[in-house]
Amino acid sequence: MATRKITVTVPEELVESIKERVEARGVSAYIAAAAAHQDEMDRLRELAERLEEEHGPVTDDEYQAALDRISAVDAWHDERQSQSDQAA
């Protein structure tokens, strides 16, 4: 992927906090990853808004069903991880 150098203004405390976690050359990668994550979240929000306009808002039952599915996937993953750990 092509990159472009830009200038951004970031609070000094935030820069210092980031530098504590990454080496100096990793600051750009850290900030790029944060920007990419925010871009993904913005795109998801835009998609959710479009879907809500087309199909109406998510009902409480639909929301709960989604949470239940996420919980089931988490449980399945935990079980698989436990089995993998026991096999090792």
DAMO-V912803 format. One record per backbone hydrogen bond with DSSP energy under -0.5 kcal/mol. NH is the residue of the N-H (numbers start at 1). CO is the residue of the C=O. E is the energy in kcal/mol with one decimal. If there is no record, write none. Layout:
<<NH;CO;E> <NH;CO;E>>
This chain:
<<10;8;-0.6> <14;11;-0.6> <15;11;-2.0> <16;12;-2.4> <17;13;-2.1> <18;14;-2.5> <19;15;-2.7> <20;16;-1.5> <21;17;-0.6> <21;18;-1.5> <22;18;-1.7> <26;23;-2.2> <27;24;-1.2> <30;26;-2.5> <31;27;-2.7> <32;28;-2.7> <33;29;-2.5> <34;30;-2.1> <35;31;-2.5> <36;32;-2.6> <37;33;-2.4> <38;34;-2.3> <39;35;-2.4> <40;36;-2.3> <41;37;-2.4> <42;38;-2.6> <43;39;-2.3> <44;40;-2.5> <45;41;-2.4> <46;42;-2.4> <47;43;-2.4> <48;44;-2.8> <49;45;-2.4> <50;46;-2.3> <51;47;-2.9> <52;48;-2.5> <53;49;-2.1> <54;50;-2.1> <55;51;-3.0> <56;52;-2.1> <63;59;-2.5> <64;60;-2.5> <65;61;-2.4> <66;62;-2.1> <67;63;-2.2> <68;64;-2.6> <69;65;-2.1> <70;66;-2.4> <71;67;-2.5> <72;68;-2.3> <73;69;-2.3> <74;70;-2.6> <75;71;-2.5> <76;72;-2.4> <77;73;-2.7> <78;74;-2.8> <79;75;-2.4> <80;76;-2.4> <81;77;-2.7> <82;78;-2.5> <83;79;-2.4> <84;80;-2.4> <85;81;-2.6> <86;82;-2.2> <87;83;-1.8> <88;84;-1.1>>
